[in-house]
């Protein structure tokens, strides 16, 4: 009888210690979320590649529409009209749930390239950069061509 009581008490303590359920709202990384007003999810973009910049402590994901993904996977440097490439960059932060892991933190920028045409003289495209958590349009065009070249040079991740 005494052993049964001890085993029952131990079982209850062990089971109650394992119950650390948090509401779903607390599990979401709201810090890294793209504002709903940006309509990012409605664009239907797919992941092309991702990268980490250890020096800057940032992480980025390059998304693209079906046409951009097809071009990236084929390795072509001929970018047809209608491609949509979107590079999202976050500050890295430690993952509280996985020791040593890094996850996206504060949203730093979203860069959008929409191709208009590609010819022997180069790529004709619209480039926009939005910065900060609220994604305010950046009017500085100083490094626009460099950024476009960088985004177009990204190799697609190996996908099954």
N, C-alpha and C positions, 0 to 999 in steps of 0.2 A: 504494500500500500504506500509506504513512504517513497519507494523508488518510482512508482507511478506518478506521485505528486511532483517529485523532483524533475522527472522527464517531461511532464506536462508543462511545468513552469519554464524549464529551459527551452522547450519548443516555442512557447508563446513569446519569450524574449527574443529568440532568434528570428522568428517570423516578423515580429514588430520592428526589429532593427533593419530588416531588409526592405521594408515598405517606406521608400523615400520618393514617393510619386509627387511630381510637381505638376501644376496645371500646364497645359499645352502652351499657354501664353508666355510662361517663363522659360520654356525650352526654345522658343524662337529667337533668333539673333536679330532683334529689331534694329540694333545699331548699324548693321550692314544693309538694311533693306533699302531698296530703291523706292522713292516716293510714288504712290499710286498715281499721282497727277502726271507722271512722266509716261504713263501707258506702256511701260516696258513689256509687261506680260502679254499684251495684245499684239505685239509685233511678231510673235511666233518665231523668235530667233532660237537657234540651236548653238550649243557650245562647239567652237572650232578648236580653241586651245586655251591653256592657262599658263601663267608664269608667276615666278616669285623673284623679287628684287631684294636680296638680303641686305644690301648696302642701305637702301632706302626704307627697308622694312615694310614693303608693300606687296600686295598680290593682285593679279589682274586676271580677268577672264575675257577672252575674245569670243563674241557671239556673232552669228551671221544668219541671213535668211537662206533658203534652200539654194539659191543661185550662188551665193558667196561660199557656202559649204562645198558645193560641187566644184567650184573653181579651185578652192584651197586643196581639196582632196586630189584633184587631177594634177596639181603642181603647176598649173598654167600661170603665165604672167599676163595673159590677155584677160582683162577684167571687163566683162560685158556690162552694158547699161542695166541698172536695176538692182545691183548688189547693195546690200545693207550690211555694213560691218560696224559692230558696236563693241568698244573696249571699255570695260568697267574696272576701275581701280579702287582698292580699299587699303587702308592701313592695316597691318597685321596686328593681331592680339593673341594672347595665350588662351587656349581652350580650357575652361574651368573643369570640363568633364573628362579630359584626356590629357594626362601629364605629358608635357613636351610637345604637344601639337599646337599648331597655329591655325587660326581661323580669321575670316575677314572681320575687321573692326569698323572704324569710321569710314563712310563712303567719301572718297576723295574726288573722283571725277568719272564722267561718262563721256567718251568721245565717239561721235557718230560720223561715218563716212557713207555717202550714197553716191554710187558711180553713175555718171551721165553718159560717158563714152570712153573708149580706149582706142588710141591710134598710134602711129609711129612716133609721134611727138611726146606721147605720155598719156597719163590717165587724167581724164577730166572728171572731177568729183566735187561734191559739196562736203565740207568738213565743218563740224560743229563740236565745241567742247563745252561741257557743263561742269561746274565745280561746286564742291561742298555738299552738305547733307540735303540742301534744298535744290540742288542742281540749277544754279544760276548760270545763264549763258555767259561764257568768257569771250570778251571782245578782243582780247590780245591775240593777234595773228602772227606773232614773231616766229614761232617754231612750228607753224602749221604744216609746212611741207615736210619737215623732219618727222613729225608725228605720223603723217600719212604714210611716209615711206616705211616707218617702223611697223605700223599696223599691217600694211600690205606684205611685209616681209615675214610675218609670223607663219610658221609651219603648223599644219593641223596636228592635233594629238592623234595617236594611233587609236583607232576605234574598232570595236568588233563588228 
